Amino acid sequence: VQLVESGGGLVQPGESLRLSCTASRILRGYFMGWYRQIPGKQRDVVAQIDGVGNTRYDDSVKGRVAISRDDAEATMYLQMNDLKPEDTAVYYCRAHLLTEDFWGQGTQVTVST
């Protein structure tokens, strides 16, 4: 399975972005999530969604971010609002179930004036 992220870019503080993660096949039932990483730091979870739509968010993004999935389109989204400079990172999507664990290549999000 290949995961491809898109939608990253350079935005100013307070603006919004929607990231997309498209899989090479439908991943119904898989746990999926968005993670982010800055150079020299570990990769941290941002948001997760399970196979039936239950979601979980890191405290740093609660109230500003929404994760969703469209299994028919094999796509997961991350709507990010009120972006802050500390949201700057490479964002990765992940899909996993039992012994299968897939990651995308990442998309850069930069929040700066």
MARMAR-189577 format. One line per 2 residues: their letters; for each residue x, y, z of C-alpha. Coordinates in pm, 1 decimal, padded with zeros to 6 digits. Example, Ala and Ser with C-alpha at 12.3 -4.5 7.8 and 13.67 -1.06 7.14 Angstrom:
REM residues 2
AS) 01230.0:-00450.0:00780.0 ~ 01367.0:-00106.0:00714.0
***
This chain:
REM residues 113
VQ) 00000.0:00000.0:00000.0 ~ 00127.3:00345.8:-00085.3
LV) 00015.1:00656.8:00097.6 ~ 00060.3:00995.8:-00065.9
ES) 00017.1:01319.0:00126.6 ~ -00069.0:01650.8:-00033.7
GG) -00186.7:01996.3:00064.8 ~ 00111.2:02125.0:00256.5
GL) 00262.2:02464.0:00196.1 ~ 00359.2:02800.3:00336.2
VQ) 00089.2:02992.9:00521.0 ~ 00072.6:03283.4:00761.6
PG) -00028.4:03247.7:01125.9 ~ -00404.0:03223.0:01162.1
ES) -00459.5:03072.8:00818.3 ~ -00587.8:02725.5:00732.8
LR) -00472.3:02423.6:00537.4 ~ -00630.7:02092.7:00448.1
LS) -00397.2:01798.4:00410.6 ~ -00497.2:01490.4:00217.0
CT) -00362.1:01137.3:00232.1 ~ -00459.8:00911.7:-00055.3
AS) -00400.0:00539.1:-00039.7 ~ -00336.4:00308.1:-00333.4
RI) -00627.1:00093.3:-00221.4 ~ -00923.4:00118.3:00010.2
LR) -00823.2:00074.0:00374.0 ~ -01158.1:00013.0:00535.2
GY) -01118.9:-00073.8:00901.2 ~ -00760.9:00044.6:00931.0
FM) -00651.5:00278.9:01206.2 ~ -00525.6:00596.3:01043.4
GW) -00352.8:00904.6:01168.9 ~ -00151.8:01215.4:01105.6
YR) 00188.5:01265.5:01263.5 ~ 00438.7:01548.6:01242.9
QI) 00810.6:01582.0:01282.8 ~ 01058.2:01867.7:01299.6
PG) 01430.3:01816.3:01241.4 ~ 01603.9:01657.7:01537.2
KQ) 01280.6:01567.1:01711.9 ~ 01075.3:01251.3:01730.7
RD) 00766.4:01202.3:01518.0 ~ 00459.2:01289.6:01722.3
VV) 00094.2:01204.0:01672.4 ~ -00134.8:01490.6:01576.4
AQ) -00466.5:01315.4:01525.3 ~ -00600.0:00963.3:01486.3
ID) -00915.7:00806.6:01351.8 ~ -01025.5:00446.4:01380.4
GV) -01220.6:00234.1:01139.2 ~ -01559.1:00356.6:01260.2
GN) -01473.1:00724.4:01282.2 ~ -01373.5:00770.7:01643.1
TR) -01112.4:01043.1:01668.8 ~ -00837.4:01148.4:01905.6
YD) -00629.0:01464.3:01904.6 ~ -00308.7:01579.0:02062.8
DS) -00369.6:01853.1:02317.2 ~ -00162.1:02097.8:02112.6
VK) -00412.8:02094.6:01826.3 ~ -00747.0:02032.1:01997.3
GR) -01009.8:02275.5:01877.4 ~ -00806.8:02376.5:01571.5
VA) -00780.3:02052.8:01379.4 ~ -01023.7:01796.4:01243.0
IS) -00937.4:01454.5:01105.1 ~ -01173.4:01271.5:00872.5
RD) -01172.2:00985.2:00626.1 ~ -01355.5:00886.4:00311.5
DA) -01304.3:00515.3:00273.6 ~ -01481.7:00506.4:-00061.7
EA) -01217.3:00744.1:-00193.1 ~ -00934.0:00583.3:00006.1
TM) -00851.8:00927.1:00142.1 ~ -00795.9:01077.8:00482.6
YL) -00797.5:01448.0:00558.5 ~ -00660.5:01684.3:00817.4
QM) -00827.3:02023.2:00831.1 ~ -00604.8:02263.2:01020.7
ND) -00730.6:02605.4:01124.5 ~ -00573.7:02895.7:01310.5
LK) -00228.6:02768.3:01228.5 ~ 00060.3:02872.8:01450.9
PE) 00434.9:02888.1:01387.0 ~ 00478.7:02589.7:01618.1
DT) 00269.8:02382.6:01376.8 ~ 00558.5:02401.0:01130.2
AV) 00671.8:02045.4:01055.4 ~ 00665.8:01766.7:00802.7
YY) 00328.3:01596.0:00828.3 ~ 00301.2:01222.4:00767.8
CR) -00000.6:00999.9:00733.5 ~ -00011.8:00648.3:00865.4
AH) -00242.4:00350.8:00823.1 ~ -00210.3:00037.2:01030.8
LL) -00398.2:-00278.9:01118.0 ~ -00259.6:-00584.7:01295.2
TE) 00083.2:-00646.1:01143.4 ~ 00046.0:-00399.8:00857.1
DF) 00185.7:-00051.7:00906.2 ~ 00211.6:00199.4:00621.2
WG) 00352.1:00552.5:00613.5 ~ 00350.6:00826.4:00356.6
QG) 00652.3:01029.6:00252.1 ~ 00536.2:01346.6:00422.1
TQ) 00431.6:01696.9:00324.6 ~ 00589.3:02015.1:00457.4
VT) 00376.8:02266.6:00644.3 ~ 00538.8:02599.2:00721.7
VS) 00362.6:02867.5:00922.9 ~ 00547.5:03194.7:00907.3
T) 00509.6:03563.8:00843.8
***
